[in-house]
Every structure is written in structure tokens, then in C-alpha cells.
């Protein structure tokens, strides 16, 4: 067996890797990562109750539509969810 102290030709032509520290360096704001940019907050006087109710109704319609689509695409999961919901309702009756 050849002596392992000598480098092979492939190893001698390969560039040396820089040594890595135990932990990768973190950016300065790593404590609080910003996931999305800050949105300007609307003041209550800029948004009327009717606008808020309209947005909420639209959101609830889309949520219901998404649930119905998921129930059609995954009928077994929908059945399990229905049974689980019925059990919850039966358990916490007052």
C-alpha cells in the first residue's frame, strides 16, 4: 500500500478549501427576520365600515370556495374532517 502522506496528482492540482467555522455567520438582522415589507396602516377614518365589511365578505366567500374545492379534490380528507367536526360538536355540547 502506498504511503498516505504523499498527495496524488489529482489532489495536488485541486485548489485548497478555505476552513469553515463551526457556525455560519449570521446577518445583523437575523434576530428578527423580515418576511414581507411593511404595509402602510390605514387609519380608521380612511376606511369605512362598509368597505371593511365588503372586504371581509369577499374574503369569506373565497375561503368557502377554497374549502369546497379542497373537499371535491380530496373527498376522503373531507369526510374525515366532517366526522372530526361532528365529534367536536358532540363533545362540547352545553
N, C-alpha and C positions, 0 to 999 in steps of 0.2 A: 504494500500500500504506500503511495507517495506521501511525502511529508506534508502535513496540512498547513504548515507555516507559510509555504510559498503560495503565491497567488497564481491562479490560472490566467491564461491570456484574456479570457472573457472578463475576468474580474479586474484586471489591470486597466482595461480600456473603459470600463464603466465609471461614470462620474460618482464621486463620493456623495452620500446623502448627508444633508445637514442634520445634526442631532435635534430631536424634538424634546420639548419639555414635557413633563408629566401631564400637565393640563394645557389645553389650548387657551390662548389669550382671549379674553372677552372684550367686546367693545365697551365704551364708557357707560352707555345707557342699557347695559344688559340686565340691570336690576328690574327695570320696568320697560319691557319691550312694547313698542307702539305698533299695534296690529293694523290700525286703519287711521287715516288722517282725521284730525278733529273736525267735526262738523259745526258750523255756526249754530248756536242755540237760538231758536226763535223765541221772542218774548210772547207771553200770553195775549197781549193786546194785538199782536200781528196775526194771530191765528184764531179764528172764531170757533165757537163750539160746533157750528155746523160743519166747518171744514174738518175738524178733528173727528167728528162722528162719521163723516163721509170716508175719510182715510181708514178709520177703524173698520167700517162695514166692508170696504174693499179688501182689506187685509183678511178679515174673517171669511169672506167669500173665497178668496184664493186658498186659504188654509183648508177649508172644507173641500174644495175641488182637488187639492193635492191629496187629501186623505182618501177621497173616493177613488182617485186614480190608483193610489197605492193598494187599496182594497181590491180593485179589479185585477191588478197585475199580480198581487200576492194573496190569493184567496185563503190559503192555509194560515198565513200570519194574521189576516183579518179576522178569521174565525177564532183563533187563539186570543186575540186582543178583545174581541166581543165577550168571550167567556170570562176572561180575566176581569173585564169591567163589570160584568154582571155579578161576579163573586164579590168584588169590592163593594158594590152597591148593596148586596145582600148582607155583607158582614157589618157595614157601618150604618145600619138602619136605626132610626130613632123614633 
